[in-house]
Amino acid sequence: MAGSGDHIKALLKSHAAGDDSSFYAVMAQIAAQEARRGHNRLAGELKKAIEGAKAEPVAPRTVTPIARPRGDLADLVTASFPDVGCRDLVLPDRLHEQISEVLAEQRQRRSLSERGFAPVHRLLLEGPPGTGKTMTAAVLAHELSLPLLTVRLDSLLSKFLGETAAKLRLVFDAVRDQRAIYLFDEFDALGADRTGNDVGEARRILNSFLVFLDQAGAESVVIAATNHSSILDRALFRRFDMVIHYGLPEPDEAREVLRARLGSMGRGLELGSVASSKKVADLSHAELVKVAEAAAKQALIRGDEQVASSDLVGALASRRSARRQGDS
C-alpha cells in the first residue's frame, strides 16, 4: 500500500477540511517515499496525478446546507450565501495576511483541536464605514463554503430590554449547533460602554454577551464589526482572538478598487492621473465602487463599451461633492 498509515490519516484530514495545498503536499511525500523504496513507476504515476489534479479547473464550491432560520431565530438573523472571494477583496497586504491566517486555521481546525489548540474564531473588525468589514465576513463565508448569518441588532435590542439576554442565548445556541459565519454588524449598538439610566441593564446585556462569546465553540466564526471602536467597552477587546483594523484606501489601493469594479469597461484607461491622490482622498472602498459604477453607467447610456477618463473624473467630482454636502 502506498504511503504509511500516518500519510493516509493526513490525506483524510486535509480532504475533510477542504485544504487542497495540504492534500497535495502529503501526496508528494508519499510519492517521494515510494521513490526511496525503489517503486519508481508508482512514484512517477503519483507525481503525474498530482500535477494533473492541480491543473484542472476548480469545481464550484458546495455551500454547507442550512435550514432557513425559523421561529424566534428567524427574527434575529438573516441568512445569505455570499459569492465573493479573496480575489475580490482589495485591502492592504497586512489585512490579507490576517484574513488568510483565519482561513488557514479554520481549514485545519480539526488538526489544531486534536493537539489542544483552538483556531481563530472570534473576530473584531473595526474601522470607518465602507472600508471592507462586512465584505470580509462575506469572503470568509464564501472561502469556507459556509452560510453568512447576519444578526439583526434592531430585533435583538428590542424595546423590551429584559428579553435581550434570552435572545442572545438563541443566537449563540445556533452558533453551537450550526457551523456558519455569524456577523454582529454595527456592534457598538450592543457593546458600547454606556452611561445613563439604562446602564444597569446595558451592563447585564454586555456581560451576557461576554459569557456567551467565551463559551462559543470553534466550529463557527463569530464576527463583530464596528465603525466606532473608541466607544466599545474595554472588556470586549481581550475576548476576541483577533482584532483587525481597517482604514481608508491609499491612492494605489483606491485605483485597484476602481479597476476591479470597472472590469473590461476600464481596460486601457490610465488611472494614474484620473484618480490622483487628491481626487480619491477620504473616499472609502464602498464610495469608490459607487464611483466606478456611476462612470460605467454613464458610458453605457452614451452607447460606449469603454469608460472614458471624463466619466471617471465626473463621477469622482460628484461623489466628493455629495460627501461635502453630507458633512455640512
C-alpha positions in Angstrom: 0.0 0.0 0.0 1.4 3.4 -1.0 2.3 5.6 1.9 2.1 5.0 5.7 -0.9 5.0 8.0 0.1 8.5 9.1 0.0 9.6 5.5 -3.4 8.2 4.9 -4.8 9.8 8.0 -3.3 13.1 6.9 -4.9 12.8 3.5 -8.3 12.2 5.1 -7.9 15.2 7.4 -6.9 17.6 4.6 -9.6 16.3 2.3 -12.3 16.8 5.1 -11.0 20.3 5.8 -11.0 21.2 2.1 -7.3 22.1 2.3 -6.0 21.3 -1.2 -2.5 22.5 -0.6 -2.0 20.2 2.4 -3.6 17.3 0.4 -1.1 17.7 -2.5 1.8 18.1 0.0 1.0 14.8 1.6 0.7 13.1 -1.8 4.1 14.5 -2.8 5.5 13.0 0.4 4.0 9.6 -0.5 5.5 9.8 -4.0 8.9 10.6 -2.5 8.6 7.7 -0.1 7.8 5.3 -2.9 10.7 6.6 -4.9 13.1 5.9 -2.0 11.7 2.3 -1.8 12.6 1.8 -5.5 9.0 2.0 -6.7 9.9 4.5 -9.4 7.0 3.7 -11.7 4.4 4.2 -9.0 6.2 7.4 -7.8 6.1 8.8 -11.3 2.4 8.0 -11.7 1.6 9.7 -8.4 3.6 12.8 -9.4 1.8 12.9 -12.7 -1.6 12.6 -11.0 -0.7 15.4 -8.6 0.3 17.7 -11.5 -2.8 16.8 -13.4 -5.1 17.5 -10.5 -3.5 20.9 -9.8 -4.0 21.8 -13.5 -7.7 21.0 -13.5 -10.2 23.9 -13.1 -11.5 24.2 -9.5 -15.0 22.8 -9.2 -17.8 25.1 -7.9 -17.9 25.2 -4.2 -20.6 23.4 -2.3 -22.0 25.6 0.4 -22.8 24.0 3.7 -26.6 23.5 3.7 -28.6 25.3 6.3 -32.3 25.4 7.0 -33.7 28.9 6.9 -33.9 30.2 10.4 -37.3 29.5 11.9 -39.3 30.6 14.9 -37.8 33.2 17.2 -34.4 32.9 15.5 -35.9 34.0 12.1 -36.5 37.4 13.7 -32.9 37.6 14.8 -30.7 36.6 11.9 -30.7 36.8 8.1 -29.1 34.0 6.1 -27.1 34.6 2.9 -24.7 32.7 0.7 -22.0 35.2 -0.5 -20.3 34.7 -3.8 -17.2 37.0 -3.2 -13.8 35.5 -2.7 -10.4 36.7 -1.6 -9.6 38.0 -5.1 -12.5 40.4 -4.8 -11.2 41.9 -1.6 -8.9 44.9 -2.3 -7.1 45.5 1.0 -3.5 46.2 2.2 -1.2 43.1 2.4 -1.4 43.3 6.2 -5.1 42.7 6.2 -4.9 40.0 3.6 -2.4 38.2 5.7 -4.7 38.3 8.8 -7.6 37.0 6.8 -5.5 34.3 5.3 -4.5 33.3 8.8 -8.1 32.9 9.8 -8.9 30.8 6.8 -5.9 28.6 7.3 -6.7 27.9 10.9 -10.3 27.2 10.2 -9.4 24.8 7.5 -7.1 23.0 9.9 -9.4 23.3 12.9 -9.7 19.5 13.5 -5.9 19.1 13.4 -5.4 22.0 15.8 -8.2 20.8 18.1 -6.6 17.3 18.4 -3.5 18.9 19.7 -5.3 21.1 22.2 -5.4 24.4 20.2 -8.5 26.3 19.1 -8.5 28.1 15.7 -9.2 31.8 15.5 -13.0 32.0 15.6 -13.8 35.3 17.4 -13.0 38.4 15.3 -13.5 42.1 16.0 -13.4 44.2 12.8 -13.1 48.0 13.4 -12.7 51.0 11.1 -14.5 53.7 9.1 -17.7 52.9 7.2 -17.3 51.3 3.8 -13.7 50.0 4.3 -14.4 46.3 3.8 -15.5 44.9 7.2 -18.9 43.4 6.1 -17.3 42.2 2.8 -14.6 40.4 4.9 -17.3 38.4 6.6 -18.8 37.6 3.2 -15.4 36.5 1.9 -14.8 34.2 4.9 -18.2 32.6 4.4 -17.5 32.0 0.7 -14.0 30.7 1.1 -15.1 28.3 3.9 -18.2 27.3 2.0 -20.4 28.4 4.9 -23.6 30.5 5.1 -23.3 34.0 6.5 -25.8 34.7 9.3 -26.1 38.4 10.0 -27.5 39.2 13.4 -30.3 41.8 13.3 -29.4 44.1 16.2 -32.7 46.0 15.7 -34.6 42.9 16.6 -32.1 41.7 19.2 -32.1 45.0 21.1 -35.9 45.3 21.4 -37.6 48.0 23.5 -38.1 45.2 26.0 -34.6 45.2 27.2 -35.3 42.3 29.6 -35.6 40.0 26.6 -32.2 40.8 25.0 -30.1 38.3 27.0 -32.6 35.5 26.2 -32.4 36.4 22.5 -28.6 36.4 22.7 -28.8 32.9 24.0 -30.8 31.9 21.0 -28.2 33.2 18.7 -25.3 31.5 20.5 -27.3 28.3 20.6 -27.3 28.5 16.8 -23.5 29.3 16.9 -23.1 26.0 18.7 -25.4 23.9 16.6 -24.9 25.2 13.1 -21.4 25.9 11.7 -21.6 29.2 9.9 -20.2 32.8 9.9 -22.1 34.9 12.4 -21.9 38.7 11.9 -22.8 41.2 14.5 -22.7 44.3 12.3 -22.7 47.8 13.9 -21.7 46.1 17.0 -21.3 49.3 19.0 -25.1 49.3 19.5 -24.6 46.3 21.7 -21.0 46.6 23.0 -20.8 50.4 23.8 -19.5 51.4 27.2 -22.8 53.1 28.3 -23.7 55.6 30.9 -27.2 56.9 31.9 -30.4 55.4 33.2 -30.1 52.1 31.3 -26.5 51.4 32.5 -27.5 48.6 34.7 -29.5 46.7 32.0 -26.9 47.5 29.4 -24.2 46.1 31.6 -26.2 42.9 32.1 -26.6 42.6 28.3 -22.9 43.1 27.8 -22.0 40.6 30.5 -24.3 38.0 28.9 -22.6 38.6 25.5 -19.2 38.1 27.1 -20.2 34.9 28.7 -21.7 33.5 25.5 -18.7 34.6 23.5 -16.3 32.9 25.9 -18.3 29.7 25.6 -18.7 29.8 21.8 -17.1 26.8 20.2 -14.5 27.0 17.4 -16.7 25.3 14.7 -18.4 28.6 13.9 -16.8 32.0 13.4 -18.3 35.0 15.4 -17.5 38.4 13.9 -18.3 41.8 15.5 -17.9 44.8 13.2 -17.9 48.4 14.4 -17.3 51.9 13.0 -16.7 53.3 16.5 -14.2 51.1 18.4 -13.4 54.0 20.7 -16.8 53.7 22.4 -16.7 49.9 23.0 -16.3 48.6 26.4 -12.7 47.8 27.1 -13.6 44.3 28.4 -14.5 43.3 24.9 -11.2 43.5 23.2 -9.4 40.8 25.2 -12.3 38.4 24.5 -11.6 38.3 20.7 -9.0 36.1 19.2 -8.1 38.7 16.6 -8.8 42.5 16.2 -8.5 43.6 12.6 -8.1 47.4 11.9 -9.4 48.8 8.7 -8.7 52.2 7.2 -9.4 54.4 4.1 -7.6 53.2 1.0 -4.3 54.6 -0.1 -4.1 56.0 -3.6 -2.7 52.8 -5.2 -5.3 50.7 -3.4 -8.1 53.1 -4.5 -7.1 52.7 -8.1 -7.2 48.9 -7.7 -10.7 49.2 -6.3 -11.8 51.3 -9.3 -10.0 49.0 -11.8 -11.6 45.9 -10.3 -15.1 47.3 -10.4 -14.8 48.7 -13.9 -13.6 45.3 -15.2 -13.4 45.2 -19.0 -15.0 48.6 -19.3 -11.9 50.1 -17.8 -9.4 48.3 -20.0 -6.8 50.7 -21.3 -7.9 53.5 -19.0 -5.0 55.3 -17.4 -6.0 55.7 -13.8 -2.8 57.4 -12.5 -3.8 61.0 -13.2 -7.5 60.4 -13.3 -7.7 59.0 -9.8 -4.9 61.1 -8.2 -4.4 61.1 -4.5 -6.2 64.5 -4.2 -9.3 63.1 -6.1 -9.6 59.9 -4.1 -8.6 61.2 -0.7 -11.0 60.4 2.1 -13.2 58.2 -0.1 -13.9 54.7 1.3 -13.8 51.4 -0.6 -17.6 51.4 -0.9 -17.7 55.0 -2.2 -15.0 54.2 -4.8 -17.1 51.2 -6.0 -20.1 53.6 -6.4 -17.8 56.0 -8.4 -16.8 53.2 -10.8 -20.4 52.1 -11.2 -21.6 55.7 -11.9 -18.8 56.1 -14.6 -19.7 52.8 -16.2 -23.4 53.6 -16.4 -22.6 57.0 -17.9 -20.6 55.3 -20.7 -23.3 52.7 -21.3 -26.1 55.3 -21.5 -23.9 57.1 -24.1 -23.6 53.9 -26.1 -19.9 53.2 -25.3 -18.5 49.9 -24.1 -15.4 51.7 -22.6 -15.3 54.2 -19.7 -13.7 57.5 -20.7 -11.4 59.5 -18.4 -14.0 62.2 -18.3 -16.6 59.7 -17.0 -14.4 58.8 -14.1 -13.4 62.4 -13.3 -17.0 63.5 -13.3 -18.1 60.6 -11.1 -15.3 61.3 -8.6 -16.3 65.0 -8.5 -19.9 64.2 -7.9 -19.1 61.8 -5.1 -16.8 64.3 -3.4 -19.5 67.0 -3.8 -22.1 64.7 -2.2 -19.7 64.0 0.7 -19.1 67.7 1.3 -22.9 68.3 1.4 -23.4 65.4 3.8 -20.7 66.7 6.1 -22.1 70.3 6.1 
